[in-house]
Amino acid sequence: MASSIKEVFDTGNFRDNGHKLVDLLADYIDQAKAGRDMPVLRWVNPDEQVEFWKNYSVDSNDLTPFFRDVIDRSIHLLHPRYVGHQLTPTAPVTALAAFLAGVINNGMVGYEMGSVSTAMEKLAVRVFTEALGFGSEGDGFFTSGGTLANLTALLSARKSVAGRNIWEEGNDGKQLTVMVSAEAHYCIDRAARIMGLGSDGVMLIETNSDFQMKVELLEESWQKANQEGREVFAIVGSACTTATGSYDNLEAIAGFAAEKNIWFHVDGAHGGPVIFTEKYRHLVNGIHLADSVVIDCHKMLMTQALTTALLYKRKDQSYHTFQQDAHYLWQKDADPEWFNYGKRTFECTKLMMSLKFFTLVKVHGIEVFGENVTVLYDLARTFADLIRLRSRFELAMEPQSNIVCFRLADPGLTIEVQNQLNAMIRKQILEEGEFYIVQTTLRGKVFLRTTLMNPFTTQEHLVQLLDRIEEVV
């Protein structure tokens, strides 16, 4: 029977179910991070998953069975054998902040709709700009994911460098182009196409044996672009790449960008948080010279998705990307109004994402970010050492981040057969659910790929993973 509006907002069941949910989640966190009596994932094919939920019945007086089924049928990021994708196990305190945000549901198109999260966002952005070395002139905002942040940064670059008002006048037919590593995240290519630049809107630069941009090819590529009538307006450095975790030489790229007077953007969605750790900060030497930087809080900074910081070296460049009239929202058109984030972001109504990150900083401090990154990057190097001890395995490269790519290699088999073998291994491990890993293809070879995101993963878990892979074959 359908509920009335009065019943929807009744707080009796809300209070009771809320207390039960917190108890359920607290027990789940303890169980998951210990890896006790549960797989990482109970594999169910997509059609079966749909059928399970299709006619599912919920008792409004006790939602615990429903919530428990949601948990049981989900992948467990807190499980120490979750070593696959780049989504972080979230700090429990951020879940409380997200719960609060879900209830009060303040948007952020204008200050009066989200005054608290607007103030928090300004302070949270300062955490990043100070760590980046941008100084008092740095600024930025939070937005919904690295893909949208990278698109926004490239729109800013085009506006600053193109020499004409494309926002108002449209493209005049000249081919604008972005230079980027051939191993860069696909969202850069997607952004160029969304901007109407087409397939020629991205010039891919070859990578070296460690899958880093060959900066020695930049001048040659620049000359080639000019000969083809392509106007390069931006260059993107990866910190780090998604497939292999490789860091481009940001200092060299910054020098090239300055020489050519083009925009220097750093996609640090995954690896940018090394700015918070002394041990690995050298990986992003030169990042302070970037015009813009993207960092995902939902990767290495223990915050729920999607929470992404887009940072600018010059605050004025964080205001001018989107310029439209909305007089029912903003009254002072000539004033940049830092507090009206709807003027600066692609989103109009934006979630209170700053509340989650701000809460984490206030409760646990900035230092915890450096600790998390250091633990996970150290663990990747330990895993590489374990892999080298086994003659049947091959590393794609020495890990630079917390991403490790490796494969079973048999010189007696063709590359095609070896690829099939490694893909089969990954499929079986996925369906067994005791571990969660992914795969990637690098220069024609299929590699098993792990991203060590969980600080509760130990060397023992990684030994067990290698043992299981060898047992599969």
N, C-alpha and C positions, 0 to 999 in steps of 0.2 A: 504494500500500500504506500502511496506517495506521502511524503511528509509535508506538513504545512511549514510556512516560513518561520512561524513561531517555534516549531520543533527544531528546525535547522539551527537556530541560534540559542537553543537551550543549553545552559552551561553545566547542568547536572551530569549528563553522560560525558561531556567534554572533560570535566574535572576527573571523573573516575577513570575514563579510558586513557587520559593523559598520564596519570600516575602509573597506571599499568604499563603504558608504553615506555616510559622512562626506565622502569624496572626491567622490562624485557630487553631494552637496548643496552643497559648497563651489563646485564648478564651476557648478552651477545658479544659485546666488546671484549669481555674477559675471555669468553670461550674462543672467539675468533683469533685474537692475538696470540693465544697459547696454542692454536692449531689443534684443539682437542675435539675428538669425536665428530669431525665434520670435514667434508671435502672442501676444496676451494670453490668448486662449481659442480652442481648436479646437472649434468648435461641433459637438456630436453630439446628436441628439434622444434623449430618455430611453429609448425602447425599444431603440434601437441600442446605447446604453451598457450596458444590461442584457445584451444578447446578447453583447457583446464579453467581458464578465467571466464569463458563465455557465459556459463550459467552458474557462476560462483555465487553462493548465498552468504550474506553478511548479517550478523546479529548486531544491531545498533547498540544493544545494552552491554555487549562485551566484544570489542574489536580485536582483542588479543589474538584469537585464532587467525583472523585475517592478516594482521600484521606479522604474525609468526610465519605464515605461508609466504608472504612477500619476502621476508628475510631468507627463508629456507631455499626459495627458488631463485635467489639472486647470487651473483658472484660476490665473494667476500674479500674486499680489498684489505681488510685488517689481518687476513690469514697470512702467516709467514711464508707459505708456499705460493702466494700470489706474486709472481715475478714476470708479469706480462706487460700490460699497457702502462701508459704514463699518467694514469689518474691516481691521485694520492689517497692513502688512508687519512681521513680527516680527523683533526683534533676534536675530541668530544665537546669542548667548550664552544667551538664554532657551530656545532649542531644545535646547541641551546640558542645561540644567536640567530640561527636560521629559523628556528621554531618561532622565536619572538617576531622576526621579520615577517614570517608567514601570517601571523595573526594580525599585526597592525597594518601590514600591506601598504606601506608608504611608497609612492613612486618618487621619481627624481627628475621629472621634466622641468619643474620649477622649484625654487627654494621652498615656498610655502607648503608644497606637497611632500617634501622630504627634508625638512630643515636639519634634523639630527644626523641623518646619513650623509647629507651634503657636507656638514662640518667635519664629520669623521673621514670622509673621502679626501678632503683637502689635507688633513693630517696624515692619512695613510699614504698619500702620494708623496708627501715630504720624506717619509721613511725611505722610499725608493730613490728619489732625486738626490738625497744626501749620500746614500750608499753608492750611487752611480758616479758621484763627483760632479754633478751638474751645478752645484752651488745655488745661490738664491734666485738665479734666473730660471731654474728648472721648474717644470710644472707638468700637469697631465691629468688623467682621469681613469676611472675604471670602466670597462666595457665587457660585453658578453662574449668572451672567448678570443683566442689568439687569431683565428681567421678574420674576424671582424676588426680586431685591433690592427693587424697587418694591412688590411684594406684601407682603413682610416689613415694610417701612417703614409701609405703611398698616395692617397688623395691629397694629404698635406704636402707631400713632396712635389706632386704635380703642380699644385697651386703656387708653391714658393719658387719653383725653378723654371716652369714652362715659359714664363715671360708674357703670358696672356691670360685673360680671365675665362678659363674653360668652363668654370661653374656657370657663368652667365651666357657666354657666347658659343659654347660647344667646341668640339675639336675642329680645327681648321684643315684637317686632312693630313697634317704632318705625322709621321709615325713616331710616337713616343715609345721608349723602351726602358726596361729595368734590367740591370745586370745582376745576376745571382748565381750561386753555386748550382751545379747540376744535381747535387744531393739535397738542395733546399726543400723545405716542406711544400707540398703541392698547393697550399693556399696562396703562395705568391703568384703562381701561374694563374690560379683561379681569380685572384684580385685583378690582375692585368686584364683578363678577359671581361670581368664585370665592368671594368673601367672603359671598355670598348676599344682596347688596344689590340685585340686579336692575338693570333699565335706569334706574331712578330713583336708583341709587347714585352716579351721576356727573352733576354740573351743569356743562355746557359754557359757558364764557365766550367771547363773540365776540372776534375778533382785529382788529387795525388793518391798515393797508395793508402793513405789514412783517411781518404774521402773528404779532404779539406780543399777548399777552393785554391786553384793554382794562381796565386796572385801575380806570378811572372807572366801570365797570359793577358793581364788586364789591358795593357797598352795596345797590344795586337788586336784584342777584341774591340776596343774603343775605335781604332782606326777602321776596322771592318764594318762596324756599325755606321760610321760616317760615310763610308763608300757606298753603303746600301741605302743611304738616305734616312737612317734611323737616328732620332735624337734621344740620347741617353740622358734621363733626368734623375735617376736614382740608382744606387747600388746597395744590395742587401747582404749583410754578413750573417752567417748562421752561428748561433751560440746556444745550443748546439743543433746539429742536424737530427732529424727524427729517427731515421733508420739506424744510424751507427753511433750517434752521440758525439760527432766530430765538431770541434771548434775551429772556425775559420780564423785566419790571422787578421784580427780587427785593426791592429795598428797599421798594417800595410794597406788595408782597404781604406782606412781613414785618410791616410796620406794621399792615396789616389783620388778619393772623392774631393779633397781640398784642392788638389792640383787642377782637377777638371771642373770645379765649382758645381758639383752635383750633390744631391741629398744622400747622406749616409744613414741607412737604417739598419738596426740590429734586431733580428728575430731571436730574442732570448727567451721565447715562450717556455722552453723546458730548462735550459741550462743557465739562464740569466741569474738565478738566485745564488750562484757562486760569489756574487758581490758581497754576500753576507759571511763568507768564510775565508779566513786568512790563508788556509792551506791551498785552496784551489782558485783563488781570485785571479792568479796570473793567467788563467785560461781566457780571461776577457780583458787583458791589457789593451788599452785603447778605446774601451767602451765609452769613456767619458767624452770622447770626441764625436760620438754619434749625434745626429740631429734628432733621432727618435729611437726608442727601445721598447720592445714588447716583452712582458714577463707574466706568465700565467701563475696565479696563486694556487690554482687547483692542481698543479703538477708537483713542484718541490716545496710548496709553502703550506701544506696541510689544511687547505681551505676548500670548501665545497665548490664544485663546478656550477656555473661558469663564473669565474672571477679573474679578470685580466687587467693588468695595469699597462696603460700606454703612456709612456713618459717622453717629454720633449725637453731638449736642451734650452730652448728659448720659450718662455711662457706665451708670448704673443702667437707663436706658431700652433699652440694648442687651441686657439680660439677661432682661427680663420677658415677652417676646413669646410664647415657647413654654415652658409649664410642665407637665411630665409626669414621672411616676415611671419611672425605669429603674434599679432598684437593682443590676442586674448590671453597670451601667456607672459609676454615680456613687454615692459613699458618703455625702457630706455634703449632704443636701437643703437645709439652711438656708444653706449657703455658696454664693455665686454662682459660685465656681470659674471664674475667667476662662479658665483653661487647658483647660476641657472645652467646646470649641466646639459639640459636639452639643447642649448645652443652649440655644444661642443661635441656631442656624441651622436652616433648614427641612431641610437635608440631615442625614442621620445619618452615613453614610460619605461623606467629602468629599475631593476630590482635593487634592494638595499644591500648590495654586495659588499660595500665598505664596512657595514656593521660586523660581518663575520670576521674579516681580516683585522679590523680595529680591536675587536674583543680579544682575539688571539694575542695581539701585541700587548695589550694592556694586562692580560692575565699572566702570560708566560714570557714576555719580553722578546726583543728582536734577536737576542743571542741564540734562541732555540732554532732559528732558521739555519744559521751556520752549522749548528750541531747536526741537524738532520741531513743537510747536504754532505757534510764531511763523512758521517757514518755510512751513507749510501754509496758515495764515490769510493771510499776505502773498500767497501765490500765488493764492488765491481772488480777492483784490482786483485782482491783475494780470489774471486771466482776465476779470473783469467789465469792465475797461478795454478789453481786446481785443474783447469782444462788442459794446461800445458803438460801436466803430469800424466795425462792419458794419451797414448799414442794414436788412438783411433779418432781423436778430435782435432779440429783445425779452427783457430781463431781467425776472424775476418781482419782484425787489427787489434792493437793494444787499446784497451778502453780508455777514453779520455773523460767520460762522465760515468753515470751509473747504468749505461746501456752496454750490453755485452752480446756480440753476435758470434756464433760458433756453429759448427756442423760436424756430423760424422763424415769422414772422408776416407774413401777406399780407392786407392790408385788403380786397382784392378777393374773398377767399374767406370763406365762412361759418365760424363757430367750429367747427362739426362737421367740416368738411372740413380745416381747419387741424389739428384734433386728430388726424384720421386720418393726415395728412401727417407730423406729428411722431412718431406711434406707428410709422409705417412706417420712418421714418429710424432710430429706435432699433432696430427689429427687424433691419434690414439691417446696421447697424454691429455688432450683437451676433453675427450669423451670420458676418460677415466675420472677426471676431476680432482685427482690428488695434487696436481700442480697446474698452474696456468702459465703457459708461455705462448709466444706468437712466432711468426716467421716473416722473413723478408727476403727479397731477391737482390743480390748485389753483383753486378757485372755478370749476370747470367747464372749465378750460383744461388741456390736456395740455402739460407742460413736460419737456424733457430735463433730467436732473439729474445733476450730477457731485459727487462727494465727493473732494477732493484729499487722499488719504491717504499718498501715496508721496513722500518727500522727494527722490527722484530724478527726479520729473516737473519739466519745465522749461517756460518760456514757449514754446519752439519746439514742444514736443509739443502744447501747447494750440492753437497756430496751425494745426498739422497737423490737429487734430480739427475745427476750424471749417472748414478747407478741405474736408475729406472730407464734412462734412455738406452743404455747398453743392454738392458734386459729385453727391451722391446724388439731388438734385432738379434 
